[in-house]
Amino acid sequence: MRYLDPKNDVTFKRVFGEHPHLLLSFLNALLPLPPGQEIVSLEYLTPELVPQIPILKNSTVDVRCCDAKNRHFIVEMQVLWTDSFYKRVLFNASKAYVKQLRSGQDYHFLQPVYSLNLVDDTFSPKGELDYYHHYQIVNLANTERQIEGLEFVFVELPKFRPKMMDEKKLRVLWLRYLTEIKDRESEIAQDLLDNSEIREAIEYLQESAFSVGELEAYDGYWDRVALERTRITDSLVQGEHVGFAKGLEKGKQIGLEEGKQMGLEEGKQMGLELVRQRMLANGFSVAEIQKILKE
């Protein structure tokens, strides 16, 4: 039996966009919800179409839902990263926050929006080991004080390691589900299968459960990702070449200018030495020469 990669747009939406009890478990495990504030029920909302980032043409809101307290949750699975993604996430969360109010309603009807972003790429500063990034609107002088309404979580999947046992057990299992099951995987770790929710989510990844058309869409998604990754790489390489050429030209100009200055200085010293030799030949003392030449 073979399984598909859960990070693909087709599989991710199949698992978390069609089975609210699995999404509920996933969100409670991944989100930094205070004790007693866990999600107890979910209702799917229609994902909104938003302006696309040119280099991330396949980036769309994967799952949007709300719970019994009317808190809104936005979940996105992103396999490629650019800095523009931050702005897209902020746009989506802000739009979801604003659209809660109907015309004439008071602001106290507004409930928090949580944005969970799973990224199969690294984007934080080089050398930073943390894979879990939680953002709030806080007072910089006293971070305990915050403005409630928007919270953002970014997870760098490539940095996650199962040995991080200080994490919640269910969080570890769900992240292993996302990172260990590869395309056309045939073997699944037993401890993943031992958890009933994870096991059910794995069953939905069986290749045989997808139609021919769905499998074509699945493979097409990876093709588009590969194409976009190539474009990003080509863009970076081209930028490096342009930067190198400009740097080389600037270096030549600086070198020529420095050479000119060195030549003038060398000529001056040679001229002084010639005058000094002639003055010595005409009987001037060293002290007189130094005084005249102001050495």
Secondary structure by P-SEA (a helix, b strand, c coil): ccccccccaaaaaaaccccaaaaaaaaaacccccccccccccccccccccccccccccccccccccccccbbbbbbbbcccccaaaaaaaaaaaaaaaaccccccccccbbbbbbbbbbccccccccccccbbbbccccccccccccccbbbbbbcccccccccccccaaaaaaaaaacccccccccccccccccaaaaaaaaaaccccccaaaaaaaaaaaaaaaaaaaaaaaaaaaaaaaaaaaaaaaaaaaaaaaaaaaaaaaaaaaaaaaaaaaaaaacccaaaaaaaacc
